[in-house]
Amino acid sequence: MSFACPWAFALFAPWALCAWRMLRRTRGTAVPLPGAARLARRPTWRQRAGALPPLLALAGLAAGIVALARPRNEFSRVVENRDALAIEMAIDVSGSMMAMDFTTDRAHPRTRLDVVKETFREFVARRPDDLVGLVAFGGYATTLCPLTADHEALLAVLAEAQVPGSRGERVDAEETATAIGDGLAMACARLAAATNLASRVAILLSDGVSNYGAVTPAQATALARQQGVKVYTIGVGGNGVVPVLWHDEDGRPRYVTDRVAIDEEALRGIAEATGGRYFNVRTQGALEEALAEIDGLERTSVDVAVFRRYEERYAPWLAACLALLALALALAGGGRRGLL
């Protein structure tokens, strides 16, 4: 919880003066009567209610001051200075990423893309200070999120990534192909802007068979070496005939069998040529090994601007202010002028 206009709380100074005058005037309105102490004190409900309007009015004004300060919930954390790396994640969204060789229960289907997303989320959770971007590639590459320190926004974009045509929409066959070279080249292009950071890393998550694209994996690897980008490759799945999950035009899931393959040699070659390493998510502790190695890279101290996202919370306070003031005026009756 934070306040957009904290200066509004300075109004509690005149509010306190107003409270003192109102309560003092309320206590001083009675006329002294000799011997009144010996009379039985049985105040009526009207007398009891007569003390409420000033209190309700003060409470309403206090709620109004809080509303004026604009309380809000903050959803983004801002760190002004960080020792950071620049990391560009390139994830495969080709048709073969819908293979279900990781699924053990048909009631809870788990595609290769789901595994990639889980791996990515776990990775990002361990990199709170790094600038991370996201590129997706199928038949062509596209930037889903530029380098950013706002990892909540990054993961929200990741959650929406999907294989073209997997939800029943009509797409060209080229869109479900695998253009590893395009994906890596796009990642390098985005990292080229991070010239103020000593270490720049690309992490390529794929099922590893390049069969499309304007840039070959060899050309993209040469580009990464030229720019000094280390590429860590993570392979997903294996080889063979596996069920693949798709949806028809009505959104109903259907399963087909298809032959899938992973070119681990190509992924390993990309990593080794750029000074990185190759991992497979089926290997025990593979992600931990990648993290440990990346932790050893040189970091740079940078100033990072993170956009804040808020949810305004002033409305309940404003409603309470209006309700309390209206109730105070209603109970004051003929004494409204004195209340005001």
Summary of the structure (lengths in Angstrom):
residues: 340
radius of gyration: 32.3
end to end distance: 33.3
largest distance: 106.2
contacts: 1067
relative contact order: 0.17
helix: 44%
strand: 21%
